[in-house]
Amino acid sequence: MAPKRHSSRSQTFSSRAESETLPALSSYLLSLVSIKQSNLCVSADVHTTSALLRLADEVGDSICVLKTHVDIIDDFSDRTIKGLQEIAKRKYFLIFEDRKFGDIGNTVQSQYTRGPLRIATWAHLTNAHLFPGPALIPALHSAATSTLISLNQSVSTEISTGTPRSSIDGNPFDDAELSPLSPSTTRTPHPPLLPKPSSPTATTSTTQPLIPADFDMSHRRGSTVTATTTISQTYEPSPPNPASLSRTLSSSSDPALDRAAALAELGPPPHARGLLLLAQMSSDGNMLDSAYTNACVAAARGNRDFVLGFVAQEDLNRDKGDEWVVFTPGVGLPADNREARDGLGQRWRGPREVVRDEGADVVIVGRGILGAKDRRAEAERYRLEAWRGYEERVERRRCQ
């Protein structure tokens, strides 16, 4: 007897986004998918910054997520990330670095936050294998939290000095004139992913004479130094209610205007990070068996505030409280609509099939789009097929 399918299979993305128990980033992603009517993720397996940015600009309107492999970018630099962030902000998509972490906690924390890539500073999503053990998940979560706090905070110190004017009563420290020196400012090395309003949370100021206590002051004018330290913490507004976004989408007769208004209302992604566990693979002979997949699901349930879902070949929502987002790779549109292979162990299935029949939420497509003469048009073709599979899945379940 076939297992009973989870209720999420019949729910719309917008209704799933309204769940109060979802992490903010999951809710944002599902709302974004609903507004753009795109459950397409393009895998940007290119080797230069210019190629990455060109691809992101070409396919950005048709995708909800761009998956990167920045360790294969030959000329990776801050320019790579700044350019990608600008396009992601303008085109409204999340960035998913396909790092596939798989080591002890201390090592993955360094891999996530340090070195030339500093993934946690810019990638909304990343992924990991579970074979090192479930402790890898809180290790990555802790590293993400520390990074976000650092990105959200700046500390600046300004030092001023000057010679005081003599007052009428002869007190040399009255009415001091302070002329600022070159300010000494320390800030975190990377700005937040998107501009946010900043509010000072603490300011301390100290003033003291630069004169020894036993120095004869009778014929000298003093000097003063003022050090002002300001700690600024950014605050992120709460994301809009998905229900209000649905009303925006139906507020006019022009769907394009509706989507533009809803995206503007949705705004930038929350200042958060999320993890996908690599629970299944699409390559022949892979070692991720059902016991391993079950262990991934169990580990995710213990870390619902950081694990958003899985990279898998089927829906892994099984229990009543499961709200996972499933990303499925190995998706293509072969000419004869049959399963295709590349001779290197990879196999592909159609986007409509994996969404409608297997319960995938987001399909991951690489070479099928990268190798097209018109990548913009091909991305749109994949988007339409994947979205059609979603609509058929929801309608089918409603009719049962």
Order of alpha helices (4+ residues) and beta strands (2+ residues): alpha-alpha-beta-alpha-beta-alpha-beta-alpha-beta-alpha-beta-beta-beta-beta-beta-alpha-alpha-beta-alpha-beta-beta-beta-beta-alpha-beta-alpha-alpha
